[in-house]
């Protein structure tokens, strides 16, 4: 599991804490320093894949914006979308999300039936 963010290091650290992720639970984390170009370019997801040593065909992105979905798709990743980012479901689907959840809690509540549990979309 990697936290693939194009934010600054202090923002990524804040997000990690908000998500309740201990550093030991992450296989990697990216910041703006790890990518030449920002989303919707695939750089940040490519950096996360490189850091974890996981290939795109064995990973799934979770994002809350069309930019997340576009950049993940360009990196070869299927994407689960979260409506908690304030974007409409249609915007997320148009950008490439094939599964949509209200927020992280909804994804967790329905995890067993989600693409994350089955390992693919």
MDAnalysis code that builds the backbone (N, CA, C; Angstrom):
import MDAnalysis as mda
import numpy as np

u = mda.Universe.empty(363, n_residues=121, atom_resindex=np.repeat(np.arange(121), 3), trajectory=True)
u.add_TopologyAttr("name", ["N", "CA", "C"] * 121)
u.add_TopologyAttr("resid", np.arange(1, 122))
u.add_TopologyAttr("resname", ["UNK", "UNK", "UNK", "UNK", "UNK", "UNK", "UNK", "UNK", "UNK", "UNK", "UNK", "UNK", "UNK", "UNK", "UNK", "UNK", "UNK", "UNK", "UNK", "UNK", "UNK", "UNK", "UNK", "UNK", "UNK", "UNK", "UNK", "UNK", "UNK", "UNK", "UNK", "UNK", "UNK", "UNK", "UNK", "UNK", "UNK", "UNK", "UNK", "UNK", "UNK", "UNK", "UNK", "UNK", "UNK", "UNK", "UNK", "UNK", "UNK", "UNK", "UNK", "UNK", "UNK", "UNK", "UNK", "UNK", "UNK", "UNK", "UNK", "UNK", "UNK", "UNK", "UNK", "UNK", "UNK", "UNK", "UNK", "UNK", "UNK", "UNK", "UNK", "UNK", "UNK", "UNK", "UNK", "UNK", "UNK", "UNK", "UNK", "UNK", "UNK", "UNK", "UNK", "UNK", "UNK", "UNK", "UNK", "UNK", "UNK", "UNK", "UNK", "UNK", "UNK", "UNK", "UNK", "UNK", "UNK", "UNK", "UNK", "UNK", "UNK", "UNK", "UNK", "UNK", "UNK", "UNK", "UNK", "UNK", "UNK", "UNK", "UNK", "UNK", "UNK", "UNK", "UNK", "UNK", "UNK", "UNK", "UNK", "UNK", "UNK"])
u.atoms.positions = np.array([
    [0.845, -1.166, 0.000],
    [0.000, 0.000, 0.000],
    [0.893, 1.232, 0.000],
    [0.563, 2.160, -0.891],
    [1.336, 3.399, -0.994],
    [0.392, 4.588, -0.959],
    [0.850, 5.665, -0.401],
    [0.133, 6.927, -0.424],
    [0.755, 7.743, -1.545],
    [0.060, 7.813, -2.676],
    [0.587, 8.481, -3.871],
    [-0.005, 9.878, -3.955],
    [0.721, 10.835, -3.437],
    [0.249, 12.212, -3.410],
    [1.257, 13.122, -4.098],
    [0.738, 14.142, -4.746],
    [1.617, 15.145, -5.335],
    [1.698, 16.377, -4.441],
    [1.268, 16.219, -3.195],
    [1.380, 17.305, -2.226],
    [2.795, 17.404, -1.681],
    [3.032, 18.433, -0.913],
    [4.322, 18.610, -0.258],
    [4.447, 17.608, 0.892],
    [5.659, 17.362, 1.344],
    [5.923, 16.340, 2.355],
    [5.084, 16.531, 3.614],
    [4.932, 17.778, 4.085],
    [4.145, 17.994, 5.304],
    [2.661, 17.700, 5.077],
    [2.152, 17.936, 3.882],
    [0.764, 17.609, 3.560],
    [0.562, 16.101, 3.507],
    [1.508, 15.394, 2.921],
    [1.427, 13.936, 2.839],
    [1.461, 13.341, 4.246],
    [2.315, 13.868, 5.097],
    [2.386, 13.392, 6.478],
    [1.066, 13.648, 7.206],
    [0.473, 14.815, 7.001],
    [-0.816, 15.132, 7.615],
    [-1.885, 14.162, 7.123],
    [-1.911, 13.885, 5.815],
    [-2.879, 12.939, 5.249],
    [-2.686, 11.544, 5.827],
    [-1.461, 11.131, 5.987],
    [-1.185, 9.819, 6.563],
    [-1.771, 9.714, 7.965],
    [-1.573, 10.770, 8.746],
    [-2.102, 10.773, 10.114],
    [-3.625, 10.801, 10.121],
    [-4.224, 11.619, 9.269],
    [-5.685, 11.689, 9.188],
    [-6.274, 10.329, 8.813],
    [-5.595, 9.620, 7.921],
    [-6.057, 8.300, 7.499],
    [-5.775, 7.226, 8.551],
    [-5.029, 7.584, 9.567],
    [-4.709, 6.624, 10.619],
    [-3.718, 5.563, 10.176],
    [-2.854, 5.925, 9.241],
    [-1.869, 4.979, 8.715],
    [-0.538, 5.161, 9.432],
    [-0.100, 4.128, 10.089],
    [1.224, 4.141, 10.689],
    [2.251, 4.012, 9.561],
    [3.397, 4.647, 9.696],
    [4.412, 4.532, 8.645],
    [4.740, 3.081, 8.289],
    [4.698, 2.201, 9.267],
    [5.027, 0.794, 9.015],
    [3.970, 0.080, 8.173],
    [2.767, 0.667, 8.039],
    [1.720, 0.024, 7.227],
    [1.845, 0.377, 5.754],
    [2.680, 1.353, 5.445],
    [2.847, 1.788, 4.063],
    [4.102, 1.177, 3.443],
    [3.941, 0.747, 2.212],
    [5.093, 0.255, 1.453],
    [5.785, 1.396, 0.718],
    [5.117, 2.546, 0.680],
    [5.694, 3.707, 0.025],
    [4.804, 4.920, 0.158],
    [5.373, 6.065, -0.094],
    [4.631, 7.332, -0.109],
    [5.368, 8.279, -1.035],
    [4.599, 9.033, -1.814],
    [5.212, 9.984, -2.733],
    [4.783, 11.404, -2.391],
    [5.606, 12.342, -2.794],
    [5.306, 13.767, -2.631],
    [5.596, 14.463, -3.963],
    [5.372, 15.757, -3.987],
    [5.638, 16.529, -5.199],
    [7.097, 16.408, -5.640],
    [7.978, 16.093, -4.713],
    [9.395, 15.935, -5.035],
    [9.668, 14.695, -5.905],
    [8.718, 13.767, -5.932],
    [8.920, 12.509, -6.639],
    [8.409, 12.506, -8.070],
    [7.837, 13.620, -8.502],
    [7.260, 13.659, -9.853],
    [7.660, 14.938, -10.562],
    [7.998, 14.787, -11.817],
    [8.343, 15.957, -12.626],
    [7.097, 16.754, -12.975],
    [6.014, 16.016, -13.267],
    [4.758, 16.667, -13.652],
    [3.654, 16.257, -12.684],
    [2.694, 17.139, -12.517],
    [1.581, 16.902, -11.611],
    [0.431, 16.208, -12.337],
    [-0.534, 15.736, -11.568],
    [-1.733, 15.140, -12.148],
    [-2.384, 16.158, -13.070],
    [-2.857, 15.759, -14.213],
    [-3.284, 14.435, -14.629],
    [-2.204, 13.584, -15.309],
    [-0.961, 14.027, -15.282],
    [0.114, 13.191, -15.815],
    [0.318, 11.997, -14.877],
    [0.821, 10.888, -15.366],
    [0.927, 9.673, -14.555],
    [2.124, 9.624, -13.610],
    [2.947, 10.650, -13.609],
    [4.227, 10.614, -12.895],
    [4.129, 10.161, -11.438],
    [3.164, 10.671, -10.682],
    [3.102, 10.372, -9.252],
    [2.752, 8.903, -9.017],
    [1.863, 8.352, -9.846],
    [1.533, 6.932, -9.707],
    [2.684, 6.057, -10.176],
    [3.368, 6.474, -11.212],
    [4.549, 5.730, -11.664],
    [5.628, 5.725, -10.587],
    [5.784, 6.845, -9.890],
    [6.758, 6.922, -8.793],
    [6.365, 5.991, -7.650],
    [5.083, 5.934, -7.334],
    [4.612, 5.047, -6.261],
    [4.820, 3.587, -6.641],
    [4.537, 3.248, -7.891],
    [4.764, 1.872, -8.346],
    [6.253, 1.521, -8.266],
    [7.100, 2.435, -8.697],
    [8.546, 2.191, -8.656],
    [9.026, 2.027, -7.210],
    [8.509, 2.861, -6.317],
    [8.942, 2.800, -4.923],
    [8.537, 1.490, -4.256],
    [7.366, 0.997, -4.596],
    [6.870, -0.242, -3.977],
    [7.339, -1.487, -4.707],
    [7.780, -1.330, -5.950],
    [8.179, -2.480, -6.736],
    [7.001, -3.297, -7.248],
    [5.826, -2.683, -7.274],
    [4.614, -3.355, -7.735],
    [4.332, -2.914, -9.165],
    [3.940, -3.860, -10.009],
    [3.600, -3.505, -11.388],
    [2.159, -3.012, -11.454],
    [1.877, -2.218, -12.460],
    [0.549, -1.619, -12.611],
    [-0.549, -2.663, -12.725],
    [-0.233, -3.822, -13.270],
    [-1.269, -4.856, -13.407],
    [-1.588, -5.556, -12.086],
    [-0.881, -5.195, -11.019],
    [-1.139, -5.766, -9.693],
    [-1.531, -4.700, -8.677],
    [-1.963, -3.535, -9.176],
    [-2.294, -2.422, -8.283],
    [-3.630, -1.798, -8.680],
    [-4.242, -1.143, -7.717],
    [-5.478, -0.398, -7.922],
    [-5.320, 0.945, -7.223],
    [-5.696, 2.006, -7.902],
    [-5.659, 3.336, -7.299],
    [-7.008, 3.653, -6.674],
    [-6.976, 4.431, -5.613],
    [-8.187, 4.976, -5.002],
    [-7.999, 6.481, -4.995],
    [-8.967, 7.209, -5.545],
    [-8.840, 8.658, -5.618],
    [-10.178, 9.343, -5.500],
    [-10.125, 10.643, -5.233],
    [-11.368, 11.391, -5.055],
    [-11.532, 12.545, -6.035],
    [-10.768, 12.496, -7.125],
    [-10.904, 13.547, -8.126],
    [-10.732, 12.959, -9.528],
    [-11.279, 13.631, -10.517],
    [-11.042, 13.183, -11.893],
    [-9.555, 13.168, -12.234],
    [-8.773, 14.096, -11.647],
    [-7.329, 14.153, -11.920],
    [-6.647, 12.886, -11.425],
    [-7.105, 12.378, -10.262],
    [-6.557, 11.116, -9.755],
    [-6.817, 9.992, -10.750],
    [-8.062, 9.902, -11.210],
    [-8.439, 8.819, -12.130],
    [-7.710, 8.920, -13.463],
    [-7.597, 10.128, -13.993],
    [-6.897, 10.306, -15.266],
    [-5.430, 9.922, -15.153],
    [-4.768, 10.382, -14.107],
    [-3.347, 10.082, -13.964],
    [-3.126, 8.605, -13.671],
    [-4.001, 7.998, -12.883],
    [-3.873, 6.569, -12.603],
    [-4.085, 5.758, -13.883],
    [-5.103, 6.116, -14.648],
    [-5.376, 5.405, -15.903],
    [-4.178, 5.510, -16.846],
    [-3.569, 6.678, -16.912],
    [-2.404, 6.873, -17.778],
    [-1.195, 6.076, -17.305],
    [-1.191, 5.702, -16.011],
    [-0.130, 4.852, -15.473],
    [-0.496, 3.375, -15.581],
    [-1.669, 3.093, -16.155],
    [-2.096, 1.716, -16.335],
    [-2.848, 1.127, -15.161],
    [-3.309, 1.978, -14.242],
    [-3.994, 1.510, -13.047],
    [-5.500, 1.653, -13.144],
    [-6.257, 0.634, -12.775],
    [-7.695, 0.811, -12.608],
    [-7.930, 1.687, -11.377],
    [-9.060, 2.366, -11.326],
    [-9.284, 3.322, -10.244],
    [-10.643, 3.161, -9.598],
    [-10.635, 3.188, -8.272],
    [-11.835, 3.249, -7.448],
    [-12.002, 4.709, -7.066],
    [-13.190, 5.256, -7.272],
    [-13.438, 6.657, -6.968],
    [-14.192, 6.861, -5.673],
    [-13.905, 7.981, -5.017],
    [-14.599, 8.379, -3.800],
    [-15.272, 9.719, -4.036],
    [-16.549, 9.806, -3.703],
    [-17.304, 11.047, -3.895],
    [-16.956, 12.111, -2.858],
    [-16.191, 11.759, -1.843],
    [-15.854, 12.700, -0.769],
    [-14.962, 13.848, -1.231],
    [-14.450, 13.785, -2.444],
    [-13.642, 14.878, -2.972],
    [-14.469, 16.020, -3.536],
    [-15.788, 15.821, -3.588],
    [-16.677, 16.884, -4.041],
    [-17.005, 16.843, -5.523],
    [-16.540, 15.834, -6.229],
    [-16.826, 15.724, -7.659],
    [-18.017, 14.813, -7.876],
    [-18.752, 15.069, -8.940],
    [-19.926, 14.269, -9.268],
    [-19.508, 12.870, -9.710],
    [-20.377, 11.913, -9.468],
    [-20.096, 10.533, -9.871],
    [-19.808, 10.447, -11.362],
    [-20.564, 11.152, -12.174],
    [-20.350, 11.104, -13.622],
    [-18.964, 11.632, -13.996],
    [-18.481, 12.661, -13.292],
    [-17.139, 13.183, -13.556],
    [-16.075, 12.127, -13.262],
    [-16.259, 11.397, -12.166],
    [-15.301, 10.347, -11.814],
    [-15.364, 9.193, -12.812],
    [-16.571, 8.800, -13.193],
    [-16.710, 7.711, -14.177],
    [-16.109, 8.117, -15.523],
    [-16.377, 9.349, -15.959],
    [-15.836, 9.834, -17.238],
    [-14.313, 9.847, -17.241],
    [-13.721, 10.072, -16.071],
    [-12.265, 10.113, -15.959],
    [-11.650, 8.720, -15.864],
    [-12.490, 7.695, -15.647],
    [-11.961, 6.337, -15.637],
    [-12.270, 5.491, -14.420],
    [-12.935, 6.038, -13.410],
    [-13.284, 5.222, -12.239],
    [-14.346, 4.205, -12.640],
    [-14.131, 2.969, -12.281],
    [-15.095, 1.932, -12.617],
    [-15.892, 1.459, -11.411],
    [-15.509, 1.884, -10.236],
    [-16.272, 1.626, -9.019],
    [-16.262, 2.931, -8.226],
    [-17.402, 3.293, -7.665],
    [-17.534, 4.565, -6.943],
    [-18.130, 4.294, -5.564],
    [-17.564, 4.947, -4.559],
    [-18.052, 4.849, -3.186],
    [-18.242, 6.258, -2.633],
    [-19.121, 6.383, -1.665],
    [-19.436, 7.683, -1.082],
    [-18.187, 8.331, -0.457],
    [-17.446, 7.530, 0.310],
    [-16.278, 8.022, 1.037],
    [-15.465, 6.816, 1.507],
    [-14.337, 7.042, 2.179],
    [-13.547, 5.892, 2.637],
    [-14.327, 4.944, 3.551],
    [-15.198, 5.499, 4.391],
    [-15.986, 4.644, 5.288],
    [-16.922, 3.731, 4.497],
    [-17.520, 4.256, 3.431],
    [-18.396, 3.449, 2.579],
    [-17.595, 2.343, 1.891],
    [-16.418, 2.672, 1.403],
    [-15.551, 1.667, 0.780],
    [-15.194, 0.584, 1.788],
    [-14.852, 0.983, 2.987],
    [-14.499, 0.015, 4.026],
    [-15.698, -0.867, 4.382],
    [-16.875, -0.260, 4.496],
    [-18.077, -1.020, 4.847],
    [-18.430, -2.048, 3.772],
    [-18.111, -1.728, 2.538],
    [-18.438, -2.634, 1.422],
    [-17.182, -3.276, 0.827],
    [-16.122, -3.314, 1.626],
    [-14.823, -3.795, 1.168],
    [-14.890, -5.190, 0.549],
    [-15.595, -6.113, 1.176],
    [-15.620, -7.505, 0.708],
    [-16.137, -7.643, -0.724],
    [-16.997, -6.718, -1.133],
    [-17.538, -6.759, -2.493],
    [-16.823, -5.771, -3.428],
    [-15.807, -5.101, -2.922],
    [-15.120, -4.072, -3.704],
    [-14.021, -4.677, -4.583],
    [-13.587, -3.910, -5.577],
    [-12.452, -4.350, -6.405],
    [-11.173, -4.557, -5.583],
    [-11.052, -3.865, -4.451],
    [-9.849, -4.025, -3.634],
    [-9.762, -5.437, -3.051],
    [-10.891, -5.984, -2.655],
    [-10.897, -7.331, -2.064],
    [-10.699, -8.394, -3.137],
    [-11.257, -8.147, -4.311],
    [-11.149, -9.146, -5.372],
    [-9.858, -9.021, -6.167],
    [-9.140, -7.927, -5.951],
    [-7.858, -7.751, -6.618],
    [-7.934, -7.240, -8.032],
    [-9.056, -6.689, -8.423],
    [-9.144, -6.156, -9.772],
    [-10.506, -5.608, -10.089],
    [-10.591, -5.018, -11.251],
    [-11.851, -4.437, -11.683],
    [-12.335, -5.269, -12.810],
])
